[in-house]
């Protein structure tokens, strides 16, 4: 059942100690390895990690130190390349693992012959997340995983997921320009390659109660832009009808974003283009969808407003 616990770390000094506590507790139930990739942190994170490991001699933790900050996609790719165990749990350095969740995720993944399984996640560091996993926990198989991932409310997250290493290596290394949406990118790419994906309802990971300044999803516009570019990049794997619906959905979402924040740089011509795209998206080609998605990304990156 050995698992590679892979922790991406950048300036999370207030969280990394408790996160390592939760990871070591999980490791004690599964065996395997723990690898931290410190993406050139500039706060006290490296010191805290060194002191933590010095106080726990023999802890099975390896640290890889990036010489410069290159972003979460590079960090994730480096960790996946370094991992040697058959199962992988990716962990953001501010997310706690629910005690006992990993061995149950492994058992459910094996039982249902999955390449990826993910569970629930809550945004509050709490002691008791509620319902716990067991082998009797219902597991929903995503029959149309591409459509599910492309929905606006898709809630997969690396910290709440367990991967077969052999499936995750199919989609890594990740593109370096993915800075905020590596979770969406990983799961979309797996879905596009036909990986069998399942989900369970119980909470298996716990995020901080509030977004932090270093949270990778803290800029709503930039995050939406990356999602648009990722879908455009993967368009060859996405059936045309789904690509059309997704393009229309993302156009509507972008329009709602601009209305919400009253972005001042959206010109009258841009407004007209968005209106036209909303009216005539059901008959366009895949090439037109790609152009529109990339144009939306340009809009969103230009006018990105912090969430």
Secondary structure as UniProt FT lines:
FT   STRAND          3..9
FT   TURN            13..15
FT   HELIX           16..30
FT   STRAND          32..38
FT   HELIX           45..54
FT   TURN            57..58
FT   STRAND          61..65
FT   HELIX           72..82
FT   STRAND          87..92
FT   TURN            93..94
FT   STRAND          96..97
FT   TURN            99..100
FT   HELIX           101..111
FT   TURN            112..113
FT   STRAND          116..123
FT   TURN            135..136
FT   STRAND          140..141
FT   TURN            143..144
FT   HELIX           145..150
FT   TURN            152..153
FT   HELIX           158..160
FT   STRAND          161..164
FT   HELIX           165..168
FT   TURN            169..170
FT   TURN            176..177
FT   HELIX           182..192
FT   TURN            193..194
FT   STRAND          197..207
FT   TURN            213..214
FT   TURN            216..217
FT   HELIX           220..233
FT   HELIX           235..237
FT   HELIX           240..261
FT   TURN            264..265
FT   HELIX           268..279
FT   HELIX           286..302
//
